[in-house]
Amino acid sequence: MLHAPLPAQDRSPASPAIDPRGLSGTRILGGGGKLPEGVYDRFLQLAGGKDQARIVLIPTASETADQPDAAAKTLARWQNDHPGFTFTVLHTRDRATADSEAFTAPLRSATGVWLGGGAQKNLADAYLGTAVERELQALLARGGVVGGTSAGTAIQTRTMIESGRETPIVSAGFDLVPFAISDQHFLKRERLPRLLQVLGRHPGHFGLGVDEGTAVEIAGRTMTVHGVSKALLVLAATTTTPQRIVDLAAGESADLVTWQRCAVQRAAAAPFPPPQFGEPRVPNGALVIVGGGRIPPAVVQRFVELAGGANAKVVLVPGAMPRAGRGEEPFARLLRNAGVSDVRTLDVEHPSELDAKGLALLADATAVWFGGGRQWRLCDAFEGTAAIAAFHAVLARGGVIGGSSAGATIQGEFLVRGNPLGNTEMWCEGYQRGFGFLPGCAIDQHFVARNREGDLRTLVQTLPQLLGLGIDEGTAAIVRGSALEVLGDSKLAIFDARADRKAIAPTWLGSGERWDLVAGKRL
């Protein structure tokens, strides 16, 4: 039978949330069969190489691990295949022993652990919830590597497929890859239907199916495939979202955090994108949305006027650009030249960096400016924090929010080009929500300069309930209420398929022209 989730599988306060930095340490998930030597070489390299590696081998999944000479055979096999490395074999079926200081001592000095194949239930029965599991987490936290194959892969996810095919049995494993459910021998044994069935019963997870002769390395937020076959990333269908499967060949990579976010967002009560967005209106305050490139003086002047002139209190948010090598936000100089003396910086790259002092910068701000870079970084930094409400509060009290390039796109309700792996994909599931300062809109930038008209048209045809704004470089959309005014050197395009999704054509507006976003007509 397909078991209900065990209490150990539930997300609890002690279970890790999605961390934008990804995971500490490295995991190797092998699909079983004969793994290429390169996979083992990679494992040993990550563990420190011949000079530093201290490897613990755990063969407990195997039914033969209890035989008197089993440990010696395991040790001899690894030493023969990898001379010059230090190996220790660790095995017990007694949970009290697995909780003892003496038994787990080798794990406390280990740089790598390899979980052998067999039956994953044997590993769970012996070690789940014991000091062994805790030491594996500690090893990863200090930058070590945990690898395994077959059962040693299945055990690495909390929701664990224990056995079965048409009627899979699900129990609890180690929570080494949060929000994932792993499966092995995947293509060889045609296990996709099994994984889809389990995913359908356990929302909030994505599937990682690894074929024989293949392994997936997870380091930070990057998943990379090694070996001779493929790994599949799988999301089960929901009532509003179709099934999704992406296969990765050797050498190809995917972003772990994106797939974790996909899984969690698919399990949310309210689907996104919704069947109907809110009206594209800014009830209070104003938005200054710049399409990237040079910011004309007239746009800077308008932003400063909306912010309160010489009395403006502006908070710069540069988090769309990595902190390393970033330098000063260019807009700061433009503000100072325009007479603004109160310019603050909210420099946050990770939610843990946002504290009361950072929020205090926003408490009396009259304006916020989001700099350029990659918009997904802003999602990683601020989603789920009190900063989102604080940004909206600036608008609610009549202030202004502005931004250029990524700082323009983040202002829409639907986020375009949010894929952490590149900016060519318009719709990246997992990173499809903007901050919603302008409801019901998707905002693209560098629009004419990078020939992006076709991209936005296709998106709006796919989501006709969405209004598309394409803003060129050196150009700004000033939005107050439902009125949009164009200001700057070039032009912007409006894609509106609310009346007819089949015959969508852009409406182009130049500097000085105005448009009612709700009524869909010129002003």
ABEGO torsion letter per residue (X at the ends): XBBBBBAAABBBAABBBBBAAEBBEBBBBBAEEBBBAAAAAAAAAAAGEAAABBBBBBAAABAAAABAAAAAAAAAAAAAABBGBBBBBBBBABAAAAABAAAAAAAAABABBBBBBEBAAAAAAAABGBAAAAAAAAAAAAGBBBBBBEAAAAAABABBBABEBABBBBBBBBBABBGBBBBBGAAAAGAAAAAAAAAAABBGBBBBBBBBGBBBBBBEABBBBBEABBBBBBBBBBAABBBBBBBBBBGBBBBAAAAAAAAAAAABABBOBBABBBBBBBABEBBBBBAEEBBBAAAAAAAAAAAGEAABBBBBBAAABBABGAEBBAAAAAAAAAGBABBBBBBBABAAABBAAAAAAAAABABBBBBBEBAAAAAAAABGBAAAAAAAAAAAAGBBBBEBEAAAAAABABBBGABAAEAABABBBGBABBAGABBGBBBBBGAAAAGAAAAAAAAAAABAABBBBBBBBGBBBBBBEABBBBBEABBBBBBBAAABAABBBBBBBBBGBBBBAAAGBBX
